Amino acid sequence: MAKTDISTKFNPLLGETELDLLSKLCNSVSVSGDEQEVRAIVLEELHEFAAVTKVDAMGNVLVRREGTGTDRVRVMIAAHMDEVGFMIVNDEGDGIFEFRVIGGVDPRQLVGKPVSIGREHIPGVIGAKAIHLTTPEERQQVLKVDQLRIDIGTGSGGKVKVGDRGTFATKLVVLGPSIRSKALDDRLGVFNLIQLVKHAPENVDLLAAFTVQEELGLRGARTAAFAFDPEIGIAMDSTPANDLPHYDGLENTSPNTRLGNGPAIYVMDRGTIGDQRLIRWLVASAEADAIPWQFRQPGLGGTDAGEIHKTRAGVPSVSVSVPQRYLHSAAGLIRIEDELNTLKLIHTALTRLDRTILNPQEKM
Amino acid sequence: MAKQNSLWTILQTLVETPGPSGSEHVIREKVKAEIQGHVDELYTDALGNLIARKGSLKEGGKRIMISAHIDEIGLMVTYVDDNGFARFMPIGGINPLTCLGGRVVFMNGTQGVIGMERLDKGEFPELPKYFIDTGATAKADSKVGVGDVCGFERPLLDLGKRIVAKSMDDRVAAAITVEALKEVKPGVNEIYFVFSVQEEVGIRGAVTAAYGVDPEVGLAVDVTRTGDTPLGVKMEVSLGNGPAIKVRDSSFIADPRVVRWMVNEAKTQEIPYQLEVLEAGGTDGAAIQRARAGVPAGCLSIPCRYIHSPSEMVDRDDVLNSVRLLVGLLGKPVSLG
């Protein structure tokens, strides 16, 4: 039996221990297809659940935390361990490397950024011609990825190889009520899922999936969901907050989400139409505990729920995200209260969950 | 038993019921009311597919899945501005040219009309230029909010031999499937009639339905485009020339054995038919074909003009012949030789 208490009340905090863990997760280099660094942290954090933990063929970490109540609903919660980044594709000598992006990285975000390459976090920089030498016309152009190089200054001693992955080299910092970091998408989810496993409500079977290759098209979640065969699926992720006022004074009609307004509940994205029963359950749970919440504006983008809900004979699914400014860049920004409220919402919702929620959809 | 409704009454009920993808709860009840008492088993699966079984597997028979989707294209609110205008995104393939002046009805009963920002000369009206006006005078008295769903509102129009409605895609197939379900005597076959959800957003319901049903052969029933309108697409399908037997579309290649089975049945019954090659479009057949370890699958298509507009047109004879073909196919041992 695990040491950690199975709890019905859980008040998440971001104390020193938690912040250390979140920093470690965010500062890792864990680009899609090579998630070993985050996987190692997850396995270490959850070592007391080793007996119910497995790493599947894709590299997903699957933790089966069974409750103690009767007639427990099997709930799969997914958070992805991978992040967007780069892959070295050609060694041109003298510390200069050609690379490609992995996942959705805006080429305009690349120039001038320090990067970390490979398992040893070899430092480098994505450089470009200095402004002194560029023409006004050149400064109007967006440099394409294949025009750019990663320069490690030959500090590696041959440790950077073709196929290595890298990320922006930004480290997590706390900015008053906010956190600035790379890879908050989806290390916040990973962090939250670790907390949920440690503080799992007794009334459900928590099927925790720390997934791989989400950024390349929800690949890990697909096999994880098949293995778990859950009755309900929840993806915990991070979603853009494009909530700054319009520069021209027009009403901002497409913020997606807003910082400080609480967990973002999904109604529809490119991959999933949220199950209406689950959306109502989350909203009711938030209202009952006076947790702020917002609907993410229906739109594009996607989460692991896009694969989970189509698994086997179907899994009612929904997504909840922490709103984040500047997603998929070297420095995203979140409010700590949004992060904690997201964790609080999922936990309290789970404690309220029973099978009647899965009653026929006629009651919608 | 409930009063028997005619095929045309059922069709009118179905096309005039809102049910965009993900919000199929009302249309599902209408279908359920129609088929209750005619089936051996009836249930709704985890994603909301309505699944009806008729018959039990006997020596020489097959487990057959028929799938007609009950969702339709629609709109979802993304933002209500300070003045009460609702911005929206499409649910499924919405052509912006069919939106202006359209009327919509939300699942909560609220109605509205679609308006548009001023365009520059020659500008193509993309969807972000449009908004729904529900008559609200400000955000505070808007009866709809982010995430609310609406369908287009348009009554059925009877033009004699041809009939017109929004959501003929795919309610005409649902009506045909209901009628076939009532008429067919399954004999040795075990037939699962699936009224599937979320087809318009990427063939999702049929994926899980096919996994659950685990059929030995499957057919989608859906509409297909025609090539018979002035300067339209080049396509060998015309309204009124009979049910179309799909050879391929952009989502799957129909199993040639299934195509042959359908063609032979049409010939035996002397039902006019057309072979269909659809260059753009997909159906539940793709999901059935790739379920589990694979399933021979095809599609019975109803020729339809002006698909994904508020005025989709079908031919009455095509509808009746589709019922006959389906009943014939399902009522005897399946030959995929």
Boltz contact constraints between the chains, C-beta under 6 A:
constraints:
  - contact:
      token1: [A, 251]
      token2: [B, 81]
      max_distance: 6.0
  - contact:
      token1: [A, 253]
      token2: [B, 79]
      max_distance: 6.0
  - contact:
      token1: [A, 253]
      token2: [B, 87]
      max_distance: 6.0
  - contact:
      token1: [A, 267]
      token2: [B, 147]
      max_distance: 6.0
  - contact:
      token1: [A, 268]
      token2: [B, 76]
      max_distance: 6.0
  - contact:
      token1: [A, 273]
      token2: [B, 22]
      max_distance: 6.0
  - contact:
      token1: [A, 295]
      token2: [B, 146]
      max_distance: 6.0
  - contact:
      token1: [A, 295]
      token2: [B, 147]
      max_distance: 6.0
  - contact:
      token1: [A, 297]
      token2: [B, 78]
      max_distance: 6.0
  - contact:
      token1: [A, 298]
      token2: [B, 76]
      max_distance: 6.0
  - contact:
      token1: [A, 298]
      token2: [B, 78]
      max_distance: 6.0
  - contact:
      token1: [A, 298]
      token2: [B, 89]
      max_distance: 6.0
  - contact:
      token1: [A, 310]
      token2: [B, 204]
      max_distance: 6.0
  - contact:
      token1: [A, 310]
      token2: [B, 207]
      max_distance: 6.0
  - contact:
      token1: [A, 312]
      token2: [B, 211]
      max_distance: 6.0
  - contact:
      token1: [A, 313]
      token2: [B, 45]
      max_distance: 6.0
  - contact:
      token1: [A, 313]
      token2: [B, 208]
      max_distance: 6.0
  - contact:
      token1: [A, 313]
      token2: [B, 211]
      max_distance: 6.0
  - contact:
      token1: [A, 313]
      token2: [B, 212]
      max_distance: 6.0
  - contact:
      token1: [A, 314]
      token2: [B, 45]
      max_distance: 6.0
  - contact:
      token1: [A, 314]
      token2: [B, 46]
      max_distance: 6.0
  - contact:
      token1: [A, 314]
      token2: [B, 47]
      max_distance: 6.0
  - contact:
      token1: [A, 314]
      token2: [B, 208]
      max_distance: 6.0
  - contact:
      token1: [A, 316]
      token2: [B, 46]
      max_distance: 6.0
  - contact:
      token1: [A, 360]
      token2: [B, 44]
      max_distance: 6.0
  - contact:
      token1: [A, 361]
      token2: [B, 25]
      max_distance: 6.0
  - contact:
      token1: [A, 361]
      token2: [B, 44]
      max_distance: 6.0
  - contact:
      token1: [A, 361]
      token2: [B, 48]
      max_distance: 6.0
  - contact:
      token1: [A, 364]
      token2: [B, 25]
      max_distance: 6.0
